[in-house]
């Protein structure tokens, strides 16, 4: 007696577990090591609480920190008026923590 083959089931909404894990690791800052988590934490510490609640550091590569911003007016404020200030504060905080990493550029993107 031979076994009947099972019908192939396909879920159009299924997402591979490796993709979910990769996105989670990137979002949490775990994919690039401890120094990247330090950069994300430093961002939250150096910006005012009102800005921290409306932004999220999402990526850090080659000295560039990408921060997602919830509104266009806030993004404009950060790009035009606060970028140099926060860049300086970030690097000062990282040096104070003994980190060997330097943020050379801040990039703001809309969520």
C-alpha positions, 0 to 999 in steps of 0.5 A: 500500500502506498501513501497518498501525497499531501496536497501542497499548501501555500499561504500567500501571506506567509513570511520566512522566519529568517526575514522576520528575525533579520528585521527584528535584529536590525530594528533592535540594533542587534545585527551589528554588535554592541557598539551599534546598540550604544549609538541607538541608546546615545541617540535616545539620551541626547535628544529631548524627550519630546523628540525622542518620542517622535523618532527612532534610530534604525540603522548605523553603518559606515558612520551614518546614523539613520533616524526615522521621524514621524512628521515632515515639520520635525524632520525639517527642524532636525535637518536644518537646525538641530543636526550639528548639535545632535551630532556633536552631543552623540559623539561626546556621549559615545566618547564618555562611554569609552566607545570607539565608534564615531557618528559622522553623519545623521540622516533623517527619513520619514516613517 
